[in-house]
Amino acid sequence: MKALFLILNKTEKLNDVLEAYVKVGIKGATVVDSQGMGSALSESNLPMFGGFLRTVLDNNRPFNKVIFSVVKDEEVLNDAIAAVEDILGDMSKPGVGLMFVMPVDRVVGWTK
């Protein structure tokens, strides 16, 4: 079992991603509103952070979504990753998002 995490900066693509998850066999995911550290610090009144980061982040999105799901099947996981890459394009470009996978050793409360 693996946990698939997607930090989605292009929030307008949320429904596309969730629909793709369903198509590849992911039956459930959690979506959380989030804010990156740089964006949060740019709102601070600390002159060292606020002014500098505000100029750097002016064109970036202040908020994003984190989508995570526990996936049992490796093929479903790979299909989901490929689908996200198809939807979002080159994820190495700034402002697109970040995706990562972590092992899950145990799940409590998951019904079959």
C-alpha positions as CSV (number, residue, x, y, z in Angstrom):
1,M,0.0,0.0,0.0
2,K,1.1,3.5,-0.8
3,A,-0.1,7.0,0.0
4,L,-0.2,9.3,-3.1
5,F,0.1,13.0,-2.3
6,L,-0.4,15.8,-4.8
7,I,0.2,19.4,-3.9
8,L,-1.9,21.1,-6.6
9,N,-1.1,24.7,-7.3
10,K,-3.3,24.8,-10.4
11,T,-6.5,24.5,-8.3
12,E,-8.6,25.0,-11.4
13,K,-7.5,21.4,-12.4
14,L,-8.9,19.9,-9.2
15,N,-12.0,18.3,-10.7
16,D,-10.0,17.0,-13.7
17,V,-7.6,15.3,-11.3
18,L,-10.3,13.8,-9.1
19,E,-12.2,12.5,-12.2
20,A,-8.9,10.9,-13.5
21,Y,-8.5,9.2,-10.1
22,V,-11.9,7.7,-10.3
23,K,-11.3,6.5,-13.9
24,V,-8.0,4.7,-12.9
25,G,-9.7,3.0,-9.9
26,I,-9.0,5.3,-6.9
27,K,-12.2,5.1,-4.9
28,G,-11.5,7.8,-2.3
29,A,-9.2,10.8,-1.7
30,T,-9.0,13.7,0.8
31,V,-8.7,17.3,-0.4
32,V,-7.3,19.9,1.9
33,D,-6.9,23.6,1.4
34,S,-3.3,24.6,1.9
35,Q,-0.8,27.4,1.7
36,G,2.9,27.1,0.9
37,M,5.5,28.4,3.4
38,G,6.7,31.2,1.1
39,S,3.2,32.5,0.6
40,A,2.5,32.4,4.4
41,L,5.8,34.2,5.2
42,S,5.2,36.8,2.5
43,E,2.1,37.8,4.5
44,S,4.1,38.4,7.7
45,N,5.0,41.8,8.9
46,L,8.6,40.7,9.3
47,P,10.6,43.0,7.0
48,M,13.2,40.3,6.3
49,F,10.6,37.9,4.9
50,G,7.5,39.9,3.9
51,G,9.0,42.4,1.5
52,F,11.4,40.1,-0.2
53,L,9.0,37.2,-0.6
54,R,6.2,39.4,-1.7
55,T,8.3,40.5,-4.7
56,V,9.3,36.9,-5.5
57,L,5.9,35.5,-5.1
58,D,3.8,38.2,-6.8
59,N,3.0,36.0,-9.8
60,N,2.5,32.7,-7.9
61,R,-0.7,31.4,-6.5
62,P,-1.1,32.0,-2.8
63,F,-3.2,28.9,-2.0
64,N,-3.2,25.4,-3.2
65,K,-4.9,22.0,-2.6
66,V,-3.4,18.9,-1.2
67,I,-5.0,15.7,-2.4
68,F,-4.0,12.4,-0.8
69,S,-5.2,8.9,-1.1
70,V,-4.1,5.4,0.0
71,V,-3.7,3.1,-3.0
72,K,-3.5,-0.6,-2.6
73,D,-2.6,-1.6,-6.2
74,E,0.7,-0.6,-7.8
75,E,-0.8,-0.4,-11.3
76,V,-3.6,1.9,-10.1
77,L,-0.9,4.1,-8.5
78,N,1.2,4.3,-11.7
79,D,-1.9,5.0,-13.7
80,A,-2.9,7.8,-11.4
81,I,0.5,9.4,-11.5
82,A,0.5,9.2,-15.3
83,A,-3.0,10.8,-15.4
84,V,-1.9,13.7,-13.2
85,E,1.1,14.3,-15.4
86,D,-1.1,14.3,-18.5
87,I,-3.5,16.8,-16.9
88,L,-0.8,19.1,-15.4
89,G,1.9,18.8,-17.9
90,D,5.6,19.3,-16.9
91,M,5.6,19.3,-13.1
92,S,9.2,20.4,-13.0
93,K,8.0,23.9,-14.0
94,P,7.4,26.4,-11.2
95,G,3.9,26.8,-10.0
96,V,2.5,23.5,-11.2
97,G,2.6,21.3,-8.2
98,L,4.5,18.5,-6.4
99,M,3.6,14.8,-6.3
100,F,5.1,12.2,-4.1
101,V,4.4,8.6,-2.8
102,M,5.0,7.2,0.6
103,P,4.7,3.6,1.9
104,V,1.8,2.9,4.2
105,D,2.4,0.1,6.7
106,R,-1.0,0.0,8.4
107,V,-4.5,1.5,7.9
108,V,-7.2,1.5,10.6
109,G,-10.8,2.3,9.6
110,W,-10.7,1.3,5.9
111,T,-13.6,-0.8,4.9
112,K,-13.2,-3.2,2.0
